Amino acid sequence: MPDLTSRYALLCVGNSMMGDDGAGPRLAELCVEKPLAGWTVVDGGAVPENDIGYLRELRPAHLVIVDATDMGLAPGAMRIIDEDDIADMFMMTTHNLPLTFLIQQLRTDIPHITFVGIQPDVVAFYFPMSAAVEQAVSHLYQRLPALEQGLGIAPFRQETA
């Protein structure tokens, strides 16, 4: 049963068995260890589309989606990626369906959706999470309570040739 008192939802995406792709699940672990008031946390793992129904029923005012995203930046760098840019980018993904599909499915029920990408260093089976990505996850956890004032994360700007 969804917690209908939560104003915000956090969908953490990734595979914790694949090094830095586990950034999302690690963030979910932090939120379980130290819950954030007003937030419902969903560990979507490698198949976040399985949580579409739950998130629709929850109907948060704002959904934040976090995933390791290859943006060509330094490991651990975070960017807010516009929904239109997600479709244009050929992002490294370990998921069954593109995240644009997930966002489109949720758009009618959730007014505000923010996608935060964390630049991975190594994404390979049984590799540990890098220190840079672990630090980024920790910083993002600390910033989430100030969502209404902005997360303090720069928007992603795709390089043009």
Phi, psi and omega per residue, in radians:
M1 nan 2.232 -3.120
P2 -1.201 2.625 3.061
D3 -1.483 1.686 -3.041
L4 -1.314 -0.032 3.075
T5 -1.505 -0.196 -3.126
S6 -1.319 2.281 3.116
R7 -1.521 -0.504 -3.082
Y8 -2.135 2.654 3.043
A9 -2.276 2.556 3.121
L10 -2.155 2.089 3.087
L11 -1.854 1.956 -3.104
C12 -1.728 2.156 -3.007
V13 -2.055 2.461 3.035
G14 2.532 3.063 -3.106
N15 -2.066 1.931 -3.064
S16 -1.212 -0.162 3.089
M17 -1.556 0.037 -3.071
M18 -2.123 0.961 3.054
G19 0.990 -2.169 -3.047
D20 -1.214 -0.227 3.046
D21 -1.165 -0.208 3.103
G22 -1.462 0.196 -3.139
A23 -1.005 -0.812 -3.141
G24 -1.077 -0.936 3.093
P25 -1.019 -0.585 3.098
R26 -1.144 -0.690 3.087
L27 -1.093 -0.714 3.097
A28 -1.063 -0.719 3.100
E29 -1.049 -0.776 3.117
L30 -1.028 -0.716 -3.112
C31 -1.227 -0.477 3.051
V32 -1.303 -0.718 3.126
E33 -1.119 -0.725 -3.118
K34 -2.363 1.493 -3.055
P35 -1.040 2.561 3.095
L36 -1.734 2.196 -3.124
A37 -1.058 2.333 3.087
G38 1.486 0.040 -3.086
W39 -1.998 2.437 2.919
T40 -1.898 2.257 -3.083
V41 -1.930 2.278 3.123
V42 -2.125 2.108 3.042
D43 -1.559 1.704 -3.093
G44 -1.342 -0.208 -3.139
G45 0.948 -2.509 -3.100
A46 -1.500 -0.114 3.129
V47 -2.269 1.164 -3.082
P48 -1.122 -0.337 3.123
E49 -1.111 -0.332 3.078
N50 -1.171 -0.280 -3.098
D51 -1.752 0.102 -3.111
I52 -1.011 -0.852 -3.119
G53 -1.044 -0.781 3.133
Y54 -1.078 -0.808 -3.121
L55 -1.157 -0.640 3.086
R56 -1.102 -0.739 -3.141
E57 -1.180 -0.632 3.132
L58 -1.128 -0.706 -3.137
R59 0.861 1.014 3.107
P60 -1.215 2.754 3.062
A61 -1.211 -0.504 -3.102
H62 -2.578 2.308 3.073
L63 -1.996 2.277 3.029
V64 -1.934 2.190 3.095
I65 -1.889 2.279 -3.120
V66 -2.160 2.301 3.134
D67 -2.681 2.634 2.977
A68 -1.183 2.285 -3.037
T69 -2.437 2.173 3.126
D70 -1.383 1.846 -3.101
M71 -1.987 0.073 -3.116
G72 1.291 0.467 -3.117
L73 -1.898 3.129 3.069
A74 -1.169 2.502 3.123
P75 -0.930 2.342 3.140
G76 1.591 -0.192 3.103
A77 -1.135 2.448 3.124
M78 -2.026 2.511 3.068
R79 -2.495 2.585 2.970
I80 -1.558 2.180 -3.065
I81 -1.905 2.187 3.122
D82 -1.136 2.522 -3.118
E83 -0.943 -0.719 3.134
D84 -1.149 -0.603 3.138
D85 -1.252 -0.506 3.118
I86 -1.040 -0.751 -3.140
A87 -1.190 -0.628 -3.107
D88 -1.312 -0.502 -3.100
M89 -1.397 2.466 2.986
F90 -1.635 1.465 -3.050
M91 -1.469 2.451 3.000
M92 -1.071 2.258 -3.131
T93 -2.504 2.547 3.071
T94 -1.948 0.270 -3.025
H95 -1.760 2.738 -3.095
N96 -1.212 -0.699 -3.125
L97 -2.103 2.633 3.115
P98 -1.124 2.558 3.135
L99 -1.127 -0.400 3.081
T100 -1.102 -0.648 3.092
F101 -1.075 -0.801 3.133
L102 -1.026 -0.847 -3.109
I103 -1.115 -0.732 3.110
Q104 -1.060 -0.668 3.141
Q105 -1.189 -0.510 -3.095
L106 -1.620 -0.333 -3.024
R107 -0.955 -0.654 -3.080
T108 -1.234 -0.405 -3.084
D109 -1.870 -0.267 -3.087
I110 -2.197 1.995 -3.028
P111 -1.175 -0.605 -3.092
H112 -2.191 2.146 3.096
I113 -2.242 2.207 3.113
T114 -2.066 2.235 3.104
F115 -1.830 2.121 3.106
V116 -1.926 2.103 3.073
G117 -1.732 2.422 3.051
I118 -2.028 2.140 -3.112
Q119 -1.192 2.085 3.099
P120 -1.419 2.832 2.984
D121 -1.760 -1.103 -3.123
V122 -2.125 2.188 3.041
V123 -2.104 1.721 -3.132
A124 -2.720 2.607 -3.106
F125 -0.974 2.363 3.022
Y126 1.144 0.266 3.023
F127 -1.511 2.559 3.084
P128 -1.312 2.828 3.062
M129 -1.251 2.395 3.133
S130 -1.211 2.721 3.127
A131 -1.081 -0.651 -3.122
A132 -1.116 -0.716 -3.138
V133 -1.288 -0.687 3.069
E134 -1.014 -0.731 3.123
Q135 -1.167 -0.701 3.109
A136 -1.084 -0.740 3.123
V137 -1.060 -0.768 3.132
S138 -1.091 -0.761 3.118
H139 -1.121 -0.718 3.128
L140 -1.119 -0.738 3.088
Y141 -0.968 -0.767 -3.128
Q142 -1.177 -0.490 -3.092
R143 -1.495 -0.382 -3.054
L144 -0.970 -0.709 -3.140
P145 -1.059 -0.355 -3.130
A146 -1.722 0.451 -3.069
L147 -0.924 -0.738 -3.097
E148 -1.122 -0.454 3.096
Q149 -1.584 -0.023 -3.103
G150 1.757 2.563 -3.091
L151 -1.442 -0.163 -3.109
G152 1.255 0.456 3.141
I153 -1.968 2.279 -3.117
A154 -1.173 2.618 3.028
P155 -1.273 2.646 3.093
F156 -1.325 2.332 3.057
R157 -2.105 1.982 -3.128
Q158 -1.248 2.318 3.102
E159 -1.198 2.359 3.066
T160 -1.910 2.422 -3.093
A161 -1.419 nan nan
